[in-house]
Amino acid sequence: MAIAATRLALEEFLRLPEAKPALEFADGEICQKVSPKGRHSRTQAKLTEMVNRFAEPRHLAIAFPELRATFAGHSYVPDVVIYRWERIPKTAAGTIADDFLIPPDIAVEIVSPEQSVNALVRRCLWYVANGVAIALLVDPSDASVLVLHSDGVPRILGGSERIDLSDVVPGFELTVQDLFDAPGLLTTEP
């Protein structure tokens, strides 16, 4: 649902103060993200942790939760983005930049109960049409993952099927079951 009565330019939107939940910008309209619920939030944290535990020490990539990515005239805040190490925007001093103005290598959206799955599918399709190599749509309600590649056919994965992120994070192994069976994700038991 759009929240701005008048259409803005991207530059005007980027000057607005940040809000919680985050505001996003597409086609001149501002929308506010849905607040994450428990399973959504835990899935986001576990995926970020799993990728970073493997990829960061090897200088392969970094996963960022809730990071604003502004590119191709839109400004979205995917649930998780992953940037290959050499593509992480940096300041002149060599530290990680605050503003990311290039597409992520991987964009992840996680379905919350109040969200339209079709709207998230359209967003993932937009991601891969605009420079994102892999978009994942993670659905905790049925423990499935829709994978979209910029050069391939969408696939719906479940159970022991492998989520192939090797184009971005070589050597990283992850199945749908790994993601949803992560300790503490669905239960409070260790």
N, C-alpha and C positions, 0 to 999 in steps of 0.2 A: 504494500500500500504506500503510495507516494505521500510525503508529508509536507512538501513545499507547494504553495499555491501558485507561485510564479516559477518559470523555468530559469535556471541558473547556468552560467558557463562553468566549466570544470575549474578554472582558476578561482572563481568566486567561491565555489564549494570548498576548495582546499584551504581557503582562508577562514572558514567557519571553525569554531572551537570543537574539539572532540566531544563526543557524547557517549554515554553508556546506556544501552547497547549502542554499538557503533552505527554511524550514518554511512550510507553508501550512495554512490552517484552513478547513474546510467541514463543516457539519452536525455539529459537536462533535468531529470527528476531525482529527488532525494528520497530514499527509503531508509527506515531503521531496521537493523537486524533483529531477529527474534532472540530473546534471552535464552541461553542454553539451559536445558534441563539436566538432571543428574546423569543419565546414560550418555547423553551427548557430550557433556563436559568431561566425563571420565574417559570416553573413547578418544576425544581430542587430546587429552593429557597423555594417555598411554601411547598413542601413535607418535606424538611428538617425541616422547621419551625413547621409544624403541628406535626411531630413526636416528636421533641424536646420539644415543649410546653407541650405535654402530658407526655412523658416518662422520661425526665431528672429530674424534681422535685420529681418524684416517685422512682428514682434510678432504673428504669427498663432497659433503653437503651439510647444510644445517636446515632443520625444520623449525619454523616459527609459528606459534599459535596466534591467531587473531591479528595478523600483520596487514596493514593497509598496503595494497599494491595498486598503483595507478598507472594504467597503460591503455593504449588504444581508445582514449577518450572516456574511459570509465575509471571509477575508483571503488574497488571492492575490498572487503575484509573477509577473505575465505577463512574457514575454521582452522586450517593448517596450510601453510605454503612451504615448499621445499625448494631451495636454491642450491645448485651445484656450487661448490666452494669458490671456483674462479669467477662465478657470476654474482656473488654477493656484493651489492653496492657498498662502496667504501667512501669515507671522507678523504680529504687530501692527506690527513695524518695517518691513514691506513686503518682506522677503526670502522666498525659497521655503521653505515649511514642511517639516519633516521627516516628518510624518505626513500621508498623503493619505487622507482619509475620505470621499471622493466618487468615483463611478465615473469612469474615464477616458472621453474621447470615443472613443478607439480603443484596443483591446486586441489585441496580436499574440502568438500562440503559434507557436513554430517546432518542428517535429517533430524529435526526436532518435531515433537508431536503437532505443533501448530503450523508447520511449514507445508507448502505445496511441493510434492515430489516433482511434479512436472516443471514447476518454476526452477527448481534446482537442476533438473536435467537440462533445461534451456541454458542456464548459467554455465554449466559444465561444457556444453557444446560451444558456447561463446568463448570460454577459456581456450579450448583447443583450436578454435578458428582464429584466435588472436595471439598466438605465440606460445601458449602453454603446451609442453610436450605431453603431459599426462594429467587428466582430471579424474578424480575419484569421487564418487557419490556413495557415502557410507550410510547404511540404514540399520541402526541398532535394533529396530523393532522386529526385523526378520533376519538379522545377522547376515546381511548381504552387502556386496560392494559392486557398484557399476563402474567399470573402467572404460574411459574414453581416451584414445590416442589421437594425436593430430594426423596420423597417417593410417588409421586402421578402423576396424569395425568395433562398435561398443560391445562389451562382454559383461554379463552379470555373473559374479562369482559367489560361491558359498563354501562352507565346510573346509575341506582340506585343499581347495584350489589355491594356487599360488598367485599373489598379487605381484606382478612383474614390474618392479621399479628399476631394473638393472640399467636402463638407458641413462638414469640420473644417479643412482646409488649402486654402482657395481658391487656385486657380492652380497648385497642385503637380501636376506630371505624372510618372507612374510607370507603367511597364508591367512585367509579370512578367519579361520579358527584361531590362529595365533592372536589376531587382533581382538577377537571377542572373548577368548579364554584367558586373556591376560589377568594375572592375579588382581583381585579386587574390582574387576570391571563389572561383573554381573552380580557378585555377592560381596559380602564384607569378610568372608573367610579368606585366610592367607593362601 
